[in-house]
């Protein structure tokens, strides 16, 4: 039943040689890898207005120059990451660039920041999508956590089905969102040009009492949340069809153009229509309502906005498993993240991301707005390290025509570093936790790597000199009575060794006498050792006996404890039996001087 449900949800397993078919065209890649960046249009402008509105509606005109500055930064990032794509064609983005140019520690800072950011991406995107739904249907507001969790489960299952299939499904809602936003921009522009705008826009350039550089920088840093997801294309180059770098670069440019136009369009409409942020309705919802009224087009825009915010999480599901794979390949994350699932995706990374983001949504009750600054800072740290790494690469290698790309990366590095400092200064109360969780993540990376290094050192052998040494084997079989299970185990043991001992632990003289008489009558060709337990435990007497056997045999033979175990036909039958064999194995695993073998006997009834 479980396998049937699995096949229904994620489909049939794919052959390994089908991996080449699991590559993305530019059109599909734009849908999969740009959904996070494009979806930020739904909340980027709103984040700017939330800061400015603290000084009143008159200050909202500052959103226009701030939006222009954000668009300028977007241009710099697009040009910078385009160079990264051609320089590092295997993907990995900031992690690979930082590690290659500044060493492992810096690479781990970039990689750790991105991994945490992808978890935040899923939590913030699904919560923002829920906000779009509850703006249109306020009655659902109290169920936002459940809605967000259902979204996470859905997108997790979608990605487990494989990147090509998920891209085919995602392509339509992403492009529908682009069409919807362009319709909104064109409709708003028409209303403004024909003089049908009812609201009064704040006077552009009017003096605003109390305005400070600090507040403007806060608004600018908030607006930079619209740039999250820009790095995803450079991280996922291996997912593109050949020639992968060229296709990735073109996809990045297309994403930048579409994002820039949509972001500036929403910011201009918000100013023209005098939109102020509201706790109960998003800025995009207010603009759509003002332009089209609460008709079919309004609900179409809200529906695709909610859908794109939901699918924005898919960018993280595309990038997180790849980055986790690269970190695991370098022995900084568990090996399980290198394993491809039935549908040729890194399914462990996908499931891990889904679980952690769900925990985050539950922890914050579906209200993850306070995570947006932390979410944005988590992107700008790798942005900065990536640009700095590229600067060092140009200076070190000095290829032909290196000066222009060096200047682009320098501007990019200085700009993103400035944004990081602005975040830390203006939003310290919301981002201070980065100084706690980032060192913890790097510490975990180091501990994992240390374990793998120790393991490799201990398991390594010289194939020219280290050969297996033949030894005898003493087999100890714990028995609780005489049964088909014991007979099955003894038969198997006799095929492996002539030195076999059955051990019975009795709790009373009567039990011991009865067992000795039955064994003598049965006479299976194996000697029986009877031990007395005064405290109703079989573990300690058995351990003492094993120590005796080992002392007698010294290093000449292996000591193997062969545990008989019957396997029930129904799972619930296990609840009706003592799990002595399970506990015995658990205790024996702690001993390095004993080998453990389990001999199953499968019940038919």
LOMIFI-820565 format. One record per residue (C-alpha): x, z, y; residue in one letter. Coordinates in steps of 0.001 Angstrom, whole numbers, plus 500000, padded with zeros to 6 digits. Layout:
N
@x:X	z:Z	y:Y	r:A
...
//
This chain:
605
@x:500000	z:500000	y:500000	r:X
@x:502819	z:500927	y:502376	r:X
@x:504651	z:497656	y:501690	r:X
@x:501417	z:495731	y:502181	r:X
@x:500872	z:497367	y:505570	r:X
@x:504498	z:496646	y:506511	r:X
@x:504106	z:492962	y:505641	r:X
@x:500865	z:492796	y:507639	r:X
@x:502494	z:494307	y:510741	r:X
@x:505937	z:492679	y:510795	r:X
@x:505634	z:489754	y:508381	r:X
@x:507606	z:488612	y:505337	r:X
@x:511399	z:489058	y:505122	r:X
@x:513495	z:486182	y:506428	r:X
@x:516584	z:484752	y:504733	r:X
@x:519946	z:485491	y:506351	r:X
@x:520644	z:481774	y:506812	r:X
@x:517594	z:481589	y:509092	r:X
@x:519467	z:483577	y:511766	r:X
@x:520401	z:480384	y:513586	r:X
@x:516707	z:479654	y:514096	r:X
@x:516208	z:483053	y:515769	r:X
@x:517689	z:481785	y:519046	r:X
@x:515888	z:481388	y:522359	r:X
@x:515334	z:478346	y:524518	r:X
@x:515601	z:478817	y:528298	r:X
@x:511811	z:478893	y:528667	r:X
@x:511360	z:481589	y:526027	r:X
@x:514440	z:483539	y:527137	r:X
@x:513065	z:483715	y:530660	r:X
@x:509927	z:485338	y:529260	r:X
@x:511745	z:487833	y:527020	r:X
@x:514679	z:488787	y:529244	r:X
@x:513097	z:488524	y:532703	r:X
@x:509879	z:490444	y:532130	r:X
@x:511469	z:493699	y:533356	r:X
@x:512901	z:492147	y:536524	r:X
@x:509759	z:490120	y:537318	r:X
@x:507469	z:493082	y:536686	r:X
@x:509308	z:495112	y:539345	r:X
@x:507413	z:493005	y:541889	r:X
@x:504427	z:495209	y:541014	r:X
@x:506126	z:498375	y:542287	r:X
@x:509250	z:497375	y:544283	r:X
@x:507467	z:496947	y:547620	r:X
@x:505339	z:500001	y:546922	r:X
@x:508458	z:502154	y:546530	r:X
@x:509642	z:501080	y:549997	r:X
@x:506255	z:501829	y:551581	r:X
@x:506045	z:505252	y:549922	r:X
@x:509117	z:506333	y:551875	r:X
@x:508158	z:504711	y:555198	r:X
@x:504580	z:505982	y:555228	r:X
@x:505870	z:509551	y:555621	r:X
@x:506326	z:508668	y:559329	r:X
@x:502914	z:507055	y:559606	r:X
@x:501499	z:503517	y:559433	r:X
@x:503533	z:502399	y:562471	r:X
@x:506743	z:502638	y:560424	r:X
@x:505534	z:500204	y:557747	r:X
@x:506927	z:497189	y:559617	r:X
@x:510401	z:498283	y:558537	r:X
@x:509459	z:497107	y:555033	r:X
@x:510187	z:493504	y:556100	r:X
@x:513876	z:493875	y:557084	r:X
@x:514400	z:496235	y:554152	r:X
@x:512870	z:493664	y:551763	r:X
@x:515158	z:490981	y:553204	r:X
@x:518156	z:493247	y:552538	r:X
@x:516988	z:493796	y:548942	r:X
@x:516588	z:490010	y:548497	r:X
@x:520136	z:489544	y:549821	r:X
@x:521432	z:492058	y:547278	r:X
@x:519533	z:490208	y:544551	r:X
@x:521358	z:486990	y:545520	r:X
@x:524735	z:488731	y:545287	r:X
@x:523901	z:490190	y:541857	r:X
@x:522695	z:486854	y:540486	r:X
@x:525906	z:485102	y:541579	r:X
@x:528041	z:487953	y:540235	r:X
@x:526381	z:488120	y:536826	r:X
@x:526516	z:484335	y:536528	r:X
@x:530307	z:484677	y:536613	r:X
@x:530165	z:487480	y:534045	r:X
@x:528212	z:485228	y:531670	r:X
@x:530915	z:482547	y:531679	r:X
@x:533753	z:485091	y:531508	r:X
@x:532293	z:487120	y:528609	r:X
@x:530346	z:484709	y:526445	r:X
@x:529724	z:487176	y:523590	r:X
@x:527383	z:489291	y:525723	r:X
@x:527490	z:493044	y:526189	r:X
@x:527406	z:492851	y:529973	r:X
@x:528756	z:495845	y:531839	r:X
@x:529910	z:497684	y:528689	r:X
@x:532212	z:494879	y:527540	r:X
@x:533467	z:494077	y:531070	r:X
@x:534242	z:497711	y:531928	r:X
@x:535864	z:498433	y:528544	r:X
@x:537985	z:495274	y:528661	r:X
@x:539294	z:495903	y:532181	r:X
@x:539304	z:499691	y:532638	r:X
@x:539470	z:501074	y:529121	r:X
@x:537141	z:502699	y:526631	r:X
@x:536074	z:505706	y:528733	r:X
@x:534822	z:503563	y:531612	r:X
@x:533117	z:501243	y:529147	r:X
@x:531284	z:504205	y:527616	r:X
@x:530046	z:505272	y:531056	r:X
@x:528598	z:501786	y:531571	r:X
@x:527219	z:501551	y:528033	r:X
@x:525740	z:505057	y:528104	r:X
@x:524090	z:504413	y:531475	r:X
@x:522509	z:501210	y:530206	r:X
@x:521245	z:502746	y:526958	r:X
@x:519549	z:505596	y:528826	r:X
@x:518242	z:503118	y:531393	r:X
@x:516624	z:500991	y:528687	r:X
@x:514797	z:504064	y:527394	r:X
@x:513612	z:504763	y:530953	r:X
@x:512624	z:501092	y:531293	r:X
@x:510134	z:501370	y:528450	r:X
@x:508712	z:504687	y:529701	r:X
@x:508412	z:503562	y:533342	r:X
@x:507052	z:500097	y:532492	r:X
@x:504314	z:501345	y:530174	r:X
@x:503360	z:504102	y:532628	r:X
@x:503232	z:501598	y:535506	r:X
@x:501101	z:499304	y:533363	r:X
@x:498760	z:502200	y:532701	r:X
@x:498528	z:502794	y:536471	r:X
@x:497472	z:499151	y:536959	r:X
@x:494730	z:499586	y:534354	r:X
@x:493466	z:502868	y:535802	r:X
@x:493436	z:501314	y:539314	r:X
@x:490885	z:498796	y:538060	r:X
@x:489105	z:501272	y:535771	r:X
@x:489463	z:504807	y:537225	r:X
@x:487439	z:506279	y:534336	r:X
@x:490512	z:505793	y:532103	r:X
@x:492830	z:507867	y:534315	r:X
@x:492714	z:510940	y:532062	r:X
@x:493747	z:508865	y:529031	r:X
@x:496921	z:507361	y:530530	r:X
@x:499305	z:509033	y:528025	r:X
@x:497394	z:507659	y:525040	r:X
@x:497242	z:504193	y:526638	r:X
@x:501000	z:504237	y:527308	r:X
@x:501760	z:505325	y:523722	r:X
@x:499573	z:502556	y:522294	r:X
@x:501519	z:500091	y:524435	r:X
@x:504864	z:501377	y:523153	r:X
@x:503685	z:501134	y:519539	r:X
@x:502423	z:497593	y:520126	r:X
@x:505617	z:496295	y:521737	r:X
@x:507738	z:498008	y:519051	r:X
@x:505811	z:496254	y:516262	r:X
@x:505969	z:492987	y:518191	r:X
@x:509768	z:493163	y:518369	r:X
@x:510089	z:494145	y:514713	r:X
@x:508485	z:490781	y:513910	r:X
@x:511570	z:489005	y:515298	r:X
@x:512820	z:487792	y:518660	r:X
@x:511531	z:484205	y:518332	r:X
@x:508012	z:485259	y:517394	r:X
@x:507888	z:487910	y:520126	r:X
@x:509173	z:485351	y:522658	r:X
@x:506436	z:482889	y:521681	r:X
@x:503778	z:485557	y:522222	r:X
@x:505336	z:486901	y:525436	r:X
@x:505794	z:483537	y:527064	r:X
@x:502144	z:483127	y:528026	r:X
@x:501467	z:486466	y:529777	r:X
@x:504785	z:486326	y:531670	r:X
@x:504067	z:482888	y:533074	r:X
@x:500448	z:483855	y:533717	r:X
@x:501777	z:486736	y:535838	r:X
@x:504015	z:484360	y:537798	r:X
@x:501030	z:482065	y:538382	r:X
@x:498831	z:485026	y:539394	r:X
@x:501358	z:486337	y:541951	r:X
@x:501887	z:482871	y:543423	r:X
@x:498089	z:482475	y:543667	r:X
@x:497960	z:485822	y:545456	r:X
@x:500749	z:484821	y:547849	r:X
@x:499152	z:481430	y:548581	r:X
@x:495705	z:482995	y:548982	r:X
@x:497048	z:485672	y:551312	r:X
@x:498983	z:483111	y:553340	r:X
@x:495826	z:481000	y:553686	r:X
@x:493799	z:484013	y:554857	r:X
@x:496485	z:484892	y:557395	r:X
@x:496880	z:481319	y:558728	r:X
@x:493097	z:480890	y:559096	r:X
@x:492751	z:484236	y:560857	r:X
@x:490617	z:485888	y:558166	r:X
@x:492761	z:489007	y:557958	r:X
@x:490539	z:491972	y:558850	r:X
@x:493159	z:494735	y:558825	r:X
@x:495612	z:495299	y:561658	r:X
@x:499245	z:494958	y:560723	r:X
@x:501714	z:497440	y:562261	r:X
@x:503347	z:496043	y:565401	r:X
@x:506621	z:494470	y:564304	r:X
@x:509614	z:495983	y:566113	r:X
@x:507606	z:498871	y:567596	r:X
@x:509547	z:502076	y:568171	r:X
@x:508757	z:504759	y:565615	r:X
@x:509394	z:508409	y:566570	r:X
@x:511396	z:510293	y:563955	r:X
@x:512886	z:507233	y:562255	r:X
@x:516398	z:507896	y:560994	r:X
@x:519125	z:505979	y:559202	r:X
@x:518783	z:508440	y:556341	r:X
@x:515113	z:507557	y:555858	r:X
@x:515783	z:503809	y:556104	r:X
@x:518493	z:504135	y:553479	r:X
@x:516062	z:506042	y:551247	r:X
@x:513522	z:503234	y:551616	r:X
@x:516185	z:500608	y:550887	r:X
@x:517389	z:502431	y:547766	r:X
@x:513774	z:502753	y:546609	r:X
@x:513240	z:499029	y:547070	r:X
@x:516319	z:498353	y:544949	r:X
@x:514247	z:499431	y:541950	r:X
@x:513005	z:495825	y:542114	r:X
@x:516446	z:494730	y:540896	r:X
@x:516349	z:496552	y:537571	r:X
@x:516573	z:494216	y:534612	r:X
@x:518798	z:491638	y:536347	r:X
@x:521668	z:492482	y:533962	r:X
@x:519631	z:491866	y:530794	r:X
@x:520496	z:488150	y:530584	r:X
@x:524253	z:488776	y:530575	r:X
@x:523804	z:491443	y:527883	r:X
@x:521910	z:489140	y:525537	r:X
@x:523948	z:485897	y:525560	r:X
@x:524090	z:485803	y:521706	r:X
@x:520290	z:485391	y:521664	r:X
@x:520459	z:482006	y:523430	r:X
@x:520611	z:478592	y:521827	r:X
@x:523865	z:476661	y:522098	r:X
@x:525478	z:476200	y:524589	r:X
@x:524596	z:479876	y:525071	r:X
@x:526568	z:480647	y:528285	r:X
@x:525213	z:477604	y:530114	r:X
@x:521621	z:478328	y:529061	r:X
@x:521997	z:482008	y:529967	r:X
@x:523351	z:481143	y:533428	r:X
@x:520461	z:478741	y:534139	r:X
@x:517948	z:481351	y:532955	r:X
@x:519539	z:483937	y:535265	r:X
@x:519253	z:481624	y:538280	r:X
@x:515609	z:480778	y:537478	r:X
@x:514829	z:484462	y:537191	r:X
@x:516524	z:485225	y:540526	r:X
@x:514621	z:482485	y:542376	r:X
@x:511228	z:483478	y:540982	r:X
@x:511846	z:487195	y:541542	r:X
@x:513094	z:486679	y:545116	r:X
@x:510107	z:484565	y:546160	r:X
@x:507535	z:486888	y:544581	r:X
@x:509110	z:490074	y:545965	r:X
@x:509325	z:488739	y:549526	r:X
@x:505806	z:487316	y:549269	r:X
@x:504296	z:490676	y:548230	r:X
@x:506249	z:492513	y:550956	r:X
@x:505002	z:490070	y:553628	r:X
@x:501388	z:490308	y:552431	r:X
@x:501572	z:494112	y:552398	r:X
@x:502683	z:494007	y:556052	r:X
@x:500188	z:491345	y:557157	r:X
@x:497240	z:493143	y:555554	r:X
@x:498371	z:496566	y:556780	r:X
@x:498559	z:497966	y:553253	r:X
@x:499575	z:501615	y:552861	r:X
@x:500426	z:503139	y:549478	r:X
@x:497702	z:505147	y:547757	r:X
@x:497830	z:507636	y:544886	r:X
@x:494761	z:506053	y:543257	r:X
@x:495406	z:502339	y:543786	r:X
@x:498566	z:500261	y:543606	r:X
@x:499761	z:498086	y:546498	r:X
@x:499257	z:494882	y:544479	r:X
@x:495682	z:495985	y:543694	r:X
@x:494982	z:496590	y:547400	r:X
@x:496408	z:493186	y:548385	r:X
@x:494420	z:491374	y:545670	r:X
@x:491266	z:493201	y:546752	r:X
@x:491864	z:492281	y:550413	r:X
@x:492602	z:488616	y:549630	r:X
@x:490044	z:487830	y:546921	r:X
@x:487654	z:490789	y:546942	r:X
@x:486734	z:492555	y:543714	r:X
@x:485857	z:489355	y:541910	r:X
@x:487158	z:487381	y:538965	r:X
@x:490525	z:486582	y:540573	r:X
@x:491104	z:490268	y:541413	r:X
@x:490539	z:491380	y:537828	r:X
@x:492647	z:488460	y:536566	r:X
@x:495573	z:489587	y:538769	r:X
@x:495161	z:493222	y:537704	r:X
@x:494959	z:492247	y:534051	r:X
@x:498126	z:490122	y:534058	r:X
@x:499931	z:492721	y:536230	r:X
@x:499126	z:495416	y:533686	r:X
@x:500194	z:493043	y:530925	r:X
@x:503534	z:492118	y:532533	r:X
@x:504306	z:495788	y:533228	r:X
@x:503552	z:496525	y:529604	r:X
@x:505698	z:493595	y:528457	r:X
@x:508503	z:494575	y:530863	r:X
@x:509428	z:497062	y:528192	r:X
@x:510272	z:494057	y:526019	r:X
@x:513417	z:493375	y:528056	r:X
@x:514705	z:496755	y:526937	r:X
@x:513715	z:496003	y:523332	r:X
@x:515715	z:492774	y:523528	r:X
@x:518814	z:494318	y:525173	r:X
@x:518982	z:497874	y:523743	r:X
@x:519478	z:496849	y:520077	r:X
@x:522238	z:494379	y:521029	r:X
@x:524100	z:496938	y:523137	r:X
@x:523644	z:499574	y:520405	r:X
@x:525053	z:497036	y:517910	r:X
@x:528171	z:496524	y:520047	r:X
@x:528691	z:500266	y:520473	r:X
@x:528186	z:500772	y:516727	r:X
@x:530660	z:497964	y:516016	r:X
@x:533204	z:499891	y:518100	r:X
@x:532285	z:503054	y:516125	r:X
@x:530597	z:504873	y:519017	r:X
@x:527107	z:504777	y:517522	r:X
@x:525907	z:505166	y:513920	r:X
@x:526433	z:502242	y:511535	r:X
@x:522687	z:501902	y:511044	r:X
@x:522482	z:500129	y:514433	r:X
@x:524497	z:497217	y:512982	r:X
@x:521981	z:496573	y:510210	r:X
@x:519528	z:493694	y:510564	r:X
@x:515996	z:494259	y:509300	r:X
@x:513634	z:492045	y:507306	r:X
@x:513018	z:489829	y:510331	r:X
@x:516735	z:489544	y:511238	r:X
@x:516451	z:491819	y:514267	r:X
@x:518305	z:495102	y:514720	r:X
@x:515234	z:497040	y:513618	r:X
@x:516814	z:500514	y:513706	r:X
@x:517636	z:500072	y:517390	r:X
@x:514100	z:498862	y:518079	r:X
@x:512488	z:501839	y:516301	r:X
@x:514901	z:504334	y:517905	r:X
@x:514096	z:502985	y:521391	r:X
@x:510355	z:503169	y:520729	r:X
@x:510516	z:506791	y:519556	r:X
@x:512653	z:508052	y:522461	r:X
@x:510558	z:506302	y:525115	r:X
@x:507348	z:507703	y:523559	r:X
@x:508829	z:511220	y:523722	r:X
@x:509657	z:510626	y:527403	r:X
@x:506111	z:509483	y:528218	r:X
@x:504619	z:512517	y:526469	r:X
@x:507075	z:514878	y:528206	r:X
@x:506095	z:513583	y:531659	r:X
@x:502392	z:513274	y:530901	r:X
@x:502435	z:509538	y:531617	r:X
@x:503517	z:510168	y:535241	r:X
@x:507029	z:508760	y:535291	r:X
@x:507171	z:507804	y:539004	r:X
@x:509831	z:510458	y:539552	r:X
@x:512005	z:508698	y:536988	r:X
@x:512212	z:505454	y:538999	r:X
@x:515195	z:506598	y:541180	r:X
@x:517038	z:507791	y:538065	r:X
@x:516035	z:504562	y:536331	r:X
@x:517439	z:502485	y:539212	r:X
@x:520658	z:504525	y:539483	r:X
@x:521161	z:504063	y:535747	r:X
@x:521326	z:500313	y:536422	r:X
@x:523470	z:500402	y:539559	r:X
@x:526269	z:502406	y:537923	r:X
@x:526851	z:499618	y:535343	r:X
@x:526339	z:497034	y:538139	r:X
@x:529216	z:498607	y:540066	r:X
@x:531512	z:498971	y:537047	r:X
@x:530798	z:495397	y:535954	r:X
@x:531646	z:493947	y:539380	r:X
@x:534792	z:496085	y:539652	r:X
@x:535826	z:494947	y:536177	r:X
@x:535377	z:491305	y:537138	r:X
@x:537473	z:491892	y:540282	r:X
@x:540329	z:493223	y:538152	r:X
@x:539954	z:490325	y:535739	r:X
@x:540332	z:487733	y:538547	r:X
@x:543329	z:489521	y:540048	r:X
@x:545018	z:489922	y:536644	r:X
@x:544431	z:486437	y:535213	r:X
@x:544313	z:484436	y:538488	r:X
@x:542776	z:481238	y:537061	r:X
@x:542386	z:478165	y:539238	r:X
@x:539914	z:478746	y:542075	r:X
@x:539732	z:482503	y:541385	r:X
@x:539566	z:483586	y:545035	r:X
@x:535903	z:482634	y:545674	r:X
@x:534523	z:484410	y:542558	r:X
@x:536767	z:487381	y:543384	r:X
@x:535200	z:487613	y:546855	r:X
@x:531682	z:487357	y:545362	r:X
@x:532407	z:490169	y:542914	r:X
@x:534026	z:492242	y:545662	r:X
@x:530929	z:491960	y:547843	r:X
@x:528798	z:492748	y:544815	r:X
@x:530871	z:495802	y:543902	r:X
@x:530903	z:497207	y:547433	r:X
@x:527163	z:496651	y:547794	r:X
@x:526182	z:498227	y:544487	r:X
@x:528611	z:501125	y:545042	r:X
@x:526952	z:501709	y:548398	r:X
@x:523544	z:501717	y:546697	r:X
@x:524795	z:504291	y:544167	r:X
@x:526007	z:506538	y:546983	r:X
@x:522712	z:506097	y:548853	r:X
@x:520800	z:507119	y:545731	r:X
@x:522985	z:510167	y:545232	r:X
@x:522712	z:511251	y:548882	r:X
@x:519078	z:510448	y:549617	r:X
@x:517511	z:511167	y:546221	r:X
@x:519808	z:513810	y:544786	r:X
@x:516886	z:516030	y:543793	r:X
@x:515578	z:513215	y:541560	r:X
@x:518853	z:511875	y:540134	r:X
@x:521035	z:514969	y:539702	r:X
@x:520237	z:515035	y:535972	r:X
@x:522512	z:512006	y:535547	r:X
@x:525464	z:514401	y:535903	r:X
@x:524165	z:516255	y:532849	r:X
@x:522846	z:513643	y:530437	r:X
@x:525580	z:511010	y:531012	r:X
@x:528443	z:513365	y:530015	r:X
@x:526324	z:514494	y:527039	r:X
@x:525818	z:510874	y:525925	r:X
@x:529549	z:510128	y:526272	r:X
@x:530383	z:513351	y:524382	r:X
@x:528103	z:512205	y:521541	r:X
@x:529799	z:508785	y:521543	r:X
@x:533198	z:510480	y:521249	r:X
@x:532098	z:512804	y:518450	r:X
@x:530656	z:509869	y:516473	r:X
@x:533852	z:507890	y:516976	r:X
@x:535939	z:510914	y:515960	r:X
@x:533967	z:511243	y:512736	r:X
@x:534471	z:507585	y:511856	r:X
@x:538193	z:507829	y:512650	r:X
@x:538536	z:510923	y:510425	r:X
@x:536524	z:509242	y:507681	r:X
@x:538675	z:506113	y:507768	r:X
@x:541846	z:508192	y:507682	r:X
@x:540653	z:510242	y:504707	r:X
@x:539301	z:507313	y:502679	r:X
@x:542148	z:504905	y:503351	r:X
@x:544404	z:504142	y:500353	r:X
@x:547447	z:502050	y:499561	r:X
@x:546201	z:499322	y:497209	r:X
@x:549732	z:498774	y:495895	r:X
@x:550251	z:502353	y:494684	r:X
@x:546961	z:504254	y:494637	r:X
@x:545331	z:503528	y:491292	r:X
@x:542438	z:505323	y:489536	r:X
@x:543604	z:508015	y:487087	r:X
@x:541797	z:508269	y:483767	r:X
@x:540480	z:511783	y:483061	r:X
@x:538214	z:513348	y:480540	r:X
@x:534863	z:514768	y:481515	r:X
@x:533179	z:518067	y:480797	r:X
@x:529409	z:517665	y:481140	r:X
@x:527322	z:520757	y:481898	r:X
@x:523547	z:520368	y:481371	r:X
@x:521320	z:523121	y:482807	r:X
@x:518260	z:523446	y:480544	r:X
@x:515052	z:525424	y:481006	r:X
@x:513750	z:524802	y:477475	r:X
@x:513556	z:522176	y:474765	r:X
@x:511648	z:519061	y:475778	r:X
@x:511741	z:515271	y:475888	r:X
@x:513440	z:515547	y:479312	r:X
@x:516308	z:517601	y:477859	r:X
@x:516567	z:515282	y:474839	r:X
@x:516800	z:512262	y:477151	r:X
@x:519579	z:513890	y:479192	r:X
@x:521619	z:514961	y:476152	r:X
@x:521364	z:511451	y:474658	r:X
@x:522715	z:509947	y:477865	r:X
@x:525493	z:512569	y:478151	r:X
@x:526624	z:511894	y:474535	r:X
@x:527167	z:508251	y:475448	r:X
@x:529670	z:509330	y:478125	r:X
@x:531611	z:512268	y:476687	r:X
@x:532173	z:514397	y:473577	r:X
@x:532642	z:517572	y:475616	r:X
@x:529074	z:518635	y:476479	r:X
@x:527721	z:522107	y:477156	r:X
@x:524057	z:523024	y:477592	r:X
@x:523502	z:526118	y:479752	r:X
@x:520371	z:528254	y:479653	r:X
@x:519806	z:531058	y:482185	r:X
@x:517391	z:533683	y:480861	r:X
@x:515668	z:536479	y:482729	r:X
@x:514890	z:538736	y:479734	r:X
@x:516230	z:539501	y:476252	r:X
@x:513057	z:538131	y:474715	r:X
@x:513418	z:534765	y:476500	r:X
@x:517076	z:534494	y:475516	r:X
@x:516428	z:535297	y:471836	r:X
@x:513562	z:532813	y:471619	r:X
@x:515679	z:530057	y:473221	r:X
@x:518629	z:530664	y:470866	r:X
@x:516390	z:530482	y:467784	r:X
@x:514710	z:527227	y:468925	r:X
@x:518062	z:525619	y:469787	r:X
@x:519572	z:526527	y:466420	r:X
@x:516529	z:525088	y:464673	r:X
@x:516631	z:521882	y:466793	r:X
@x:520435	z:521504	y:466498	r:X
@x:520986	z:518526	y:468890	r:X
@x:524766	z:518497	y:468292	r:X
@x:525499	z:520216	y:471619	r:X
@x:526519	z:523851	y:471936	r:X
@x:524289	z:526137	y:473981	r:X
@x:525694	z:528741	y:476370	r:X
@x:523192	z:531469	y:477248	r:X
@x:523577	z:533385	y:480529	r:X
@x:521659	z:536447	y:481642	r:X
@x:520316	z:536657	y:485239	r:X
@x:519468	z:540116	y:486497	r:X
@x:518083	z:538845	y:489824	r:X
@x:515819	z:535998	y:488592	r:X
@x:518140	z:533312	y:489973	r:X
@x:519748	z:530504	y:487990	r:X
@x:522142	z:529456	y:490770	r:X
@x:524692	z:532306	y:490744	r:X
@x:525088	z:532569	y:486941	r:X
@x:525449	z:528795	y:486694	r:X
@x:528069	z:528714	y:489465	r:X
@x:530075	z:531471	y:487762	r:X
@x:530020	z:529527	y:484497	r:X
@x:531125	z:526300	y:486225	r:X
@x:534034	z:528181	y:487809	r:X
@x:535034	z:529372	y:484329	r:X
@x:534880	z:525855	y:482911	r:X
@x:536897	z:524487	y:485798	r:X
@x:539518	z:527210	y:485433	r:X
@x:539950	z:526376	y:481749	r:X
@x:540179	z:522648	y:482350	r:X
@x:542296	z:522907	y:485511	r:X
@x:542951	z:519408	y:486910	r:X
@x:542875	z:517557	y:483615	r:X
@x:539135	z:516786	y:483436	r:X
@x:536124	z:516147	y:485648	r:X
@x:533347	z:518715	y:485599	r:X
@x:529959	z:516991	y:485844	r:X
@x:526675	z:518844	y:486156	r:X
@x:523993	z:516575	y:484667	r:X
@x:520551	z:517660	y:485850	r:X
@x:517452	z:516703	y:483803	r:X
@x:514468	z:515765	y:485960	r:X
@x:511057	z:514338	y:485208	r:X
@x:509471	z:511909	y:487640	r:X
@x:505713	z:512305	y:488066	r:X
@x:503391	z:509327	y:488065	r:X
@x:501393	z:510519	y:491103	r:X
@x:503044	z:511827	y:494277	r:X
@x:500738	z:514849	y:494454	r:X
@x:501783	z:515946	y:490944	r:X
@x:505075	z:517096	y:492517	r:X
@x:503163	z:519822	y:494346	r:X
@x:502218	z:521336	y:490979	r:X
@x:505801	z:521897	y:489792	r:X
@x:508780	z:523999	y:490822	r:X
@x:511479	z:521892	y:492471	r:X
@x:514354	z:523674	y:490709	r:X
@x:516359	z:520478	y:490172	r:X
@x:516108	z:519672	y:493900	r:X
@x:517443	z:523086	y:494968	r:X
@x:520151	z:522971	y:492310	r:X
@x:521394	z:519615	y:493654	r:X
@x:521290	z:520957	y:497220	r:X
@x:523552	z:523889	y:496279	r:X
@x:525929	z:521778	y:494188	r:X
@x:526411	z:519198	y:496960	r:X
@x:528355	z:521825	y:498895	r:X
@x:530981	z:522018	y:496145	r:X
@x:533786	z:519472	y:496212	r:X
@x:535041	z:520353	y:492721	r:X
@x:531889	z:519332	y:490866	r:X
@x:530290	z:515949	y:490265	r:X
@x:526498	z:515754	y:490159	r:X
@x:524341	z:513392	y:488124	r:X
@x:520567	z:513301	y:487804	r:X
@x:518978	z:511861	y:484662	r:X
@x:515334	z:510951	y:485349	r:X
@x:512561	z:510960	y:482755	r:X
@x:509483	z:509112	y:483976	r:X
@x:506157	z:510548	y:482937	r:X
@x:503492	z:508086	y:481806	r:X
@x:500442	z:510237	y:482516	r:X
//
